[in-house]
Amino acid sequence: MALRTGQRVFEVRLDRGARATPRIAAIADAAKAAGVPVQLVDRPELERLAGPNHQGVVAIAAAMHEIKLKDVLSRCAAENRPPCVVLLRELLHEHNLGAILRTADAAGADAIVLPSHGAAPVGPEAIRVSTGASETVPIIRQSLTQAMALLRRQGLTIIGAEPEAQTPYWDQDMTGPVAFLLGGEDRALSQPLRGACHALVHIPMAGRVTSLNVSVACGLLLYERLRQIRMPRPTST
């Protein structure tokens, strides 16, 4: 268990309706001894977090091993498939990070890159909202400038989401190796970041608001990529 291996554990949740067993009692005691909060929750909450095979206990923990961006790209190359990476200029709220993780997993993204400093932590709220995707989608904390330079060298097309861009996002080819760059909750892309993109796209807005929540915008881009891969445009003759 994470408590024994030294993995950082934020919280332990136990099935309030489960029969008290020595194993469950030992886990609760170990958590309390380590200063980790223990919560009794209903079984559906555990199933939402970990599926049906949770055995009455779920630990909310940080990822054990740090993964580098170059490792993610190498894995994609070994599997002979184009990588898809999400870069976020700024992300302050755990809930948004959890939502992006969940969508990234569902849409087949390979990693999320956050700035080295100032981004939301992968804490209990992000892990809860991600519904397990925090364990499947690597989060890489790195200078965005360095990450984008590596992605360019590796042949990825970097597509920035920018409200003032001329191209609607659905008109941009997303079928090859691609990275999506999005601004944060409060700030758009800086000029240096925009200049480092291969293409800039916008998400058309039909109402009075001028922008979408970053997690919603990310979902639109990732699923447009998936749509293009599964439903290729007909070739002109």
C-alpha positions, 0 to 999 in steps of 0.5 A: 500500500502507498502508506508503506511504500513512502508514497505521499498520501493525501487522504484515505477513504473507507467504506462506511458500510463495510464490515470492520476487519483487521486489515481495514483497521490496520490501514486506518491506524497506519493512516492516522499514525502518519497524520493522513486524514481518514474519511468514511464514505458511501460505497458509490463514492469509492466506486467512482474513484477506483471502480468496483474492485476497491475492497473498501478502501481508496488512498488519494496519493501523489504519483510515485515516479516523475516522468519526463517529456522525452520519456513520453515521446520515446514511448509513443515512438516505440508504439509507432503512434503520433504523440498528443501533448497538452501544455497549459500556461497557467492553471490555478484551480485543482478542479480544472486540473482534475477535469483536464486530466479526465478529458485527456485520458478519455481523448487519448492525450499522452501527457500534460505539461504545466509550468515549473512554478505557480500551477495547481498541485495534484491534490485531493480535489484534482485527483477526485475530479480526475476519477482515476486519470491522475494515475494514467496521464503523466503531469510534467512540470517544466518550463513551457519554453523548454518543453515547446523547443523539445516538441518542435525538435521532435516534429510535433505541430504546436497549436495555440488556442488564441481568441484573436486567431483567424482559424477556427479550431475545426479547420486546423489539421490535428491528425499528426504529432500535435501539442495543444497550448492553452492559456490559463484561467485569467491570462491568455498566451503571451507573445513569446508563446504565441510566436513559438506555435506553428498555428493559432486557432480560436474557438468561435463564441456565439454568445456574450461571453468572450472565453470558455473555461480552460478545461472546456476549451481543452476538451473541445480541442482534444475531441476535435483531434479524435474526430479528425483521426477517426473521420478523416476529411475526404481527399479532393480529386 
